[in-house]
Amino acid sequence: MAKASRPTTDLVQEILERPRVSKKRALPSNGSTTKLTLDVDRDVVDWFKATGRDWRSRMQQALRSAAGLDKDADP
């Protein structure tokens, strides 16, 4: 015996009512950043991740500071 199919509108409504899975949010950019792929030692990434939620921003600040581009430094 064939299973009775539901009207398409019911299926669409069911999909629309499902809880949405949150996507990874991209870091905000004002256009002055460039995306790149970079191999970093696991222990370094683990250390930054252990510092909390904004670990990528802290890594960015550490790179800026190491390059002498620290925005907060006196000229």
SEDREN-92488 format. One line per field, with one value per atom (N, C-alpha, C, CB): residue number from 1; residue in three letters; atom name; x negated, y negated, z negated. Coordinates in steps of 0.2 Angstrom, whole numbers. Glycine has a CB too. Layout:
residues N
nr	[NUM, ...]
rest	[ALA, ...]
atom	[CA, ...]
c1	[X, ...]
c2	[Y, ...]
c3	[Z, ...]
END
This chain:
residues 75
nr	[1, 1, 1, 1, 2, 2, 2, 2, 3, 3, 3, 3, 4, 4, 4, 4, 5, 5, 5, 5, 6, 6, 6, 6, 7, 7, 7, 7, 8, 8, 8, 8, 9, 9, 9, 9, 10, 10, 10, 10, 11, 11, 11, 11, 12, 12, 12, 12, 13, 13, 13, 13, 14, 14, 14, 14, 15, 15, 15, 15, 16, 16, 16, 16, 17, 17, 17, 17, 18, 18, 18, 18, 19, 19, 19, 19, 20, 20, 20, 20, 21, 21, 21, 21, 22, 22, 22, 22, 23, 23, 23, 23, 24, 24, 24, 24, 25, 25, 25, 25, 26, 26, 26, 26, 27, 27, 27, 27, 28, 28, 28, 28, 29, 29, 29, 29, 30, 30, 30, 30, 31, 31, 31, 31, 32, 32, 32, 32, 33, 33, 33, 33, 34, 34, 34, 34, 35, 35, 35, 35, 36, 36, 36, 36, 37, 37, 37, 37, 38, 38, 38, 38, 39, 39, 39, 39, 40, 40, 40, 40, 41, 41, 41, 41, 42, 42, 42, 42, 43, 43, 43, 43, 44, 44, 44, 44, 45, 45, 45, 45, 46, 46, 46, 46, 47, 47, 47, 47, 48, 48, 48, 48, 49, 49, 49, 49, 50, 50, 50, 50, 51, 51, 51, 51, 52, 52, 52, 52, 53, 53, 53, 53, 54, 54, 54, 54, 55, 55, 55, 55, 56, 56, 56, 56, 57, 57, 57, 57, 58, 58, 58, 58, 59, 59, 59, 59, 60, 60, 60, 60, 61, 61, 61, 61, 62, 62, 62, 62, 63, 63, 63, 63, 64, 64, 64, 64, 65, 65, 65, 65, 66, 66, 66, 66, 67, 67, 67, 67, 68, 68, 68, 68, 69, 69, 69, 69, 70, 70, 70, 70, 71, 71, 71, 71, 72, 72, 72, 72, 73, 73, 73, 73, 74, 74, 74, 74, 75, 75, 75, 75]
rest	[MET, MET, MET, MET, ALA, ALA, ALA, ALA, LYS, LYS, LYS, LYS, ALA, ALA, ALA, ALA, SER, SER, SER, SER, ARG, ARG, ARG, ARG, PRO, PRO, PRO, PRO, THR, THR, THR, THR, THR, THR, THR, THR, ASP, ASP, ASP, ASP, LEU, LEU, LEU, LEU, VAL, VAL, VAL, VAL, GLN, GLN, GLN, GLN, GLU, GLU, GLU, GLU, ILE, ILE, ILE, ILE, LEU, LEU, LEU, LEU, GLU, GLU, GLU, GLU, ARG, ARG, ARG, ARG, PRO, PRO, PRO, PRO, ARG, ARG, ARG, ARG, VAL, VAL, VAL, VAL, SER, SER, SER, SER, LYS, LYS, LYS, LYS, LYS, LYS, LYS, LYS, ARG, ARG, ARG, ARG, ALA, ALA, ALA, ALA, LEU, LEU, LEU, LEU, PRO, PRO, PRO, PRO, SER, SER, SER, SER, ASN, ASN, ASN, ASN, GLY, GLY, GLY, GLY, SER, SER, SER, SER, THR, THR, THR, THR, THR, THR, THR, THR, LYS, LYS, LYS, LYS, LEU, LEU, LEU, LEU, THR, THR, THR, THR, LEU, LEU, LEU, LEU, ASP, ASP, ASP, ASP, VAL, VAL, VAL, VAL, ASP, ASP, ASP, ASP, ARG, ARG, ARG, ARG, ASP, ASP, ASP, ASP, VAL, VAL, VAL, VAL, VAL, VAL, VAL, VAL, ASP, ASP, ASP, ASP, TRP, TRP, TRP, TRP, PHE, PHE, PHE, PHE, LYS, LYS, LYS, LYS, ALA, ALA, ALA, ALA, THR, THR, THR, THR, GLY, GLY, GLY, GLY, ARG, ARG, ARG, ARG, ASP, ASP, ASP, ASP, TRP, TRP, TRP, TRP, ARG, ARG, ARG, ARG, SER, SER, SER, SER, ARG, ARG, ARG, ARG, MET, MET, MET, MET, GLN, GLN, GLN, GLN, GLN, GLN, GLN, GLN, ALA, ALA, ALA, ALA, LEU, LEU, LEU, LEU, ARG, ARG, ARG, ARG, SER, SER, SER, SER, ALA, ALA, ALA, ALA, ALA, ALA, ALA, ALA, GLY, GLY, GLY, GLY, LEU, LEU, LEU, LEU, ASP, ASP, ASP, ASP, LYS, LYS, LYS, LYS, ASP, ASP, ASP, ASP, ALA, ALA, ALA, ALA, ASP, ASP, ASP, ASP, PRO, PRO, PRO, PRO]
atom	[N, CA, C, CB, N, CA, C, CB, N, CA, C, CB, N, CA, C, CB, N, CA, C, CB, N, CA, C, CB, N, CA, C, CB, N, CA, C, CB, N, CA, C, CB, N, CA, C, CB, N, CA, C, CB, N, CA, C, CB, N, CA, C, CB, N, CA, C, CB, N, CA, C, CB, N, CA, C, CB, N, CA, C, CB, N, CA, C, CB, N, CA, C, CB, N, CA, C, CB, N, CA, C, CB, N, CA, C, CB, N, CA, C, CB, N, CA, C, CB, N, CA, C, CB, N, CA, C, CB, N, CA, C, CB, N, CA, C, CB, N, CA, C, CB, N, CA, C, CB, N, CA, C, CB, N, CA, C, CB, N, CA, C, CB, N, CA, C, CB, N, CA, C, CB, N, CA, C, CB, N, CA, C, CB, N, CA, C, CB, N, CA, C, CB, N, CA, C, CB, N, CA, C, CB, N, CA, C, CB, N, CA, C, CB, N, CA, C, CB, N, CA, C, CB, N, CA, C, CB, N, CA, C, CB, N, CA, C, CB, N, CA, C, CB, N, CA, C, CB, N, CA, C, CB, N, CA, C, CB, N, CA, C, CB, N, CA, C, CB, N, CA, C, CB, N, CA, C, CB, N, CA, C, CB, N, CA, C, CB, N, CA, C, CB, N, CA, C, CB, N, CA, C, CB, N, CA, C, CB, N, CA, C, CB, N, CA, C, CB, N, CA, C, CB, N, CA, C, CB, N, CA, C, CB, N, CA, C, CB, N, CA, C, CB, N, CA, C, CB, N, CA, C, CB, N, CA, C, CB, N, CA, C, CB, N, CA, C, CB, N, CA, C, CB]
c1	[-4, 0, -4, 5, -3, -7, -5, -6, -11, -10, -7, -17, -2, 2, -3, 8, -4, -8, -5, -11, -9, -6, -6, -9, -2, -2, -9, 4, -12, -18, -18, -20, -12, -12, -13, -5, -11, -12, -19, -8, -23, -30, -34, -32, -32, -36, -35, -33, -28, -27, -31, -19, -31, -35, -42, -34, -45, -52, -53, -55, -49, -49, -49, -44, -45, -44, -49, -37, -54, -59, -64, -63, -67, -72, -78, -74, -80, -86, -93, -86, -97, -104, -108, -107, -111, -115, -121, -116, -122, -128, -134, -127, -140, -146, -146, -153, -147, -147, -154, -144, -154, -160, -162, -160, -169, -171, -169, -179, -167, -165, -171, -162, -170, -176, -173, -178, -178, -177, -180, -179, -182, -185, -192, -182, -195, -203, -206, -204, -202, -205, -205, -201, -210, -210, -210, -217, -206, -205, -211, -198, -214, -219, -219, -226, -223, -224, -231, -222, -232, -238, -239, -239, -245, -246, -249, -251, -246, -249, -249, -244, -255, -256, -250, -262, -248, -242, -242, -241, -248, -249, -247, -255, -249, -248, -241, -252, -237, -230, -226, -227, -228, -225, -226, -228, -232, -233, -229, -241, -228, -223, -216, -224, -214, -207, -206, -206, -211, -210, -209, -216, -210, -209, -202, -214, -198, -191, -188, -190, -182, -178, -181, -172, -184, -187, -194, -186, -196, -203, -206, -204, -202, -205, -207, -199, -203, -205, -211, -199, -212, -218, -224, -218, -223, -228, -230, -226, -225, -226, -231, -220, -229, -232, -240, -229, -241, -247, -252, -247, -249, -252, -254, -248, -249, -250, -256, -244, -256, -261, -268, -259, -268, -274, -277, -274, -273, -275, -276, -270, -275, -276, -270, -283, -265, -259, -253, -256, -255, -250, -247, -254, -240, -236, -236, -229, -238, -237, -244, -235, -249, -256, -257, -261, -261, -263, -268, -266, -267, -271, -278, -268]
c2	[6, 0, -6, 0, -11, -17, -22, -20, -25, -30, -36, -32, -39, -45, -51, -46, -54, -60, -66, -61, -71, -77, -82, -79, -87, -93, -96, -97, -99, -102, -108, -105, -112, -118, -116, -121, -110, -107, -106, -101, -103, -102, -108, -97, -113, -119, -123, -124, -123, -126, -122, -126, -116, -112, -114, -104, -115, -117, -124, -116, -128, -135, -136, -139, -131, -131, -128, -128, -124, -121, -126, -116, -124, -129, -129, -126, -135, -136, -135, -143, -132, -130, -137, -124, -139, -145, -144, -149, -148, -148, -151, -151, -149, -152, -160, -149, -164, -171, -173, -176, -177, -179, -185, -181, -186, -192, -198, -191, -203, -210, -212, -215, -215, -218, -225, -213, -230, -236, -237, -242, -231, -231, -231, -236, -232, -233, -226, -238, -221, -214, -210, -211, -205, -200, -193, -201, -189, -182, -178, -179, -174, -170, -163, -173, -158, -152, -152, -146, -150, -150, -144, -157, -141, -135, -138, -130, -136, -139, -133, -144, -132, -127, -126, -128, -120, -118, -121, -110, -121, -123, -131, -122, -134, -142, -143, -145, -139, -140, -138, -136, -133, -131, -136, -124, -139, -144, -150, -147, -152, -158, -156, -160, -150, -148, -148, -141, -146, -146, -152, -142, -158, -165, -167, -169, -163, -165, -166, -171, -169, -170, -174, -173, -179, -183, -182, -191, -175, -173, -175, -166, -176, -178, -185, -177, -189, -196, -197, -200, -193, -193, -191, -189, -186, -184, -189, -177, -192, -198, -204, -201, -205, -210, -208, -212, -202, -199, -200, -192, -198, -199, -206, -196, -211, -218, -220, -222, -218, -221, -218, -218, -212, -209, -212, -201, -214, -218, -225, -217, -228, -235, -239, -237, -236, -239, -240, -236, -240, -241, -247, -240, -247, -253, -257, -252, -254, -258, -260, -253, -259, -261, -269, -257, -272, -279, -279, -282, -284, -284, -287, -289]
c3	[0, 0, 0, -6, 4, 5, -1, 12, -3, -8, -5, -12, -9, -6, -7, -10, -1, -1, -4, 6, -7, -10, -4, -16, -5, 0, -1, -1, 5, 5, 0, 12, 0, -5, -12, -4, -14, -21, -22, -22, -17, -18, -18, -12, -14, -14, -21, -9, -23, -30, -35, -31, -35, -40, -40, -39, -34, -34, -37, -27, -35, -37, -45, -34, -48, -55, -59, -57, -56, -59, -62, -55, -68, -71, -67, -78, -66, -62, -65, -59, -62, -64, -63, -61, -68, -67, -63, -74, -59, -55, -58, -48, -56, -59, -57, -57, -61, -59, -57, -65, -51, -49, -53, -42, -54, -58, -54, -59, -58, -54, -51, -59, -45, -41, -38, -35, -38, -35, -29, -40, -26, -19, -19, -15, -25, -26, -27, -31, -27, -29, -23, -34, -23, -17, -20, -14, -17, -19, -17, -17, -21, -19, -22, -19, -20, -23, -26, -18, -32, -35, -40, -39, -39, -43, -50, -40, -55, -62, -66, -65, -70, -75, -79, -79, -80, -84, -91, -85, -94, -101, -101, -104, -96, -96, -95, -90, -91, -90, -96, -84, -99, -106, -111, -108, -111, -116, -115, -116, -109, -108, -109, -100, -107, -108, -116, -105, -120, -127, -130, -130, -127, -129, -129, -126, -126, -125, -119, -130, -119, -113, -107, -115, -108, -103, -101, -104, -101, -101, -94, -101, -89, -82, -82, -77, -86, -86, -90, -90, -95, -99, -95, -106, -91, -87, -82, -83, -79, -74, -78, -72, -84, -88, -89, -94, -91, -92, -85, -94, -80, -73, -72, -68, -73, -72, -76, -73, -82, -87, -85, -94, -83, -81, -75, -80, -71, -64, -65, -59, -71, -73, -70, -70, -69, -66, -71, -60, -77, -83, -83, -90, -82, -81, -88, -79, -93, -100, -102, -105, -98, -100, -98, -96, -102, -100, -94, -106, -90, -84, -85, -79]
END
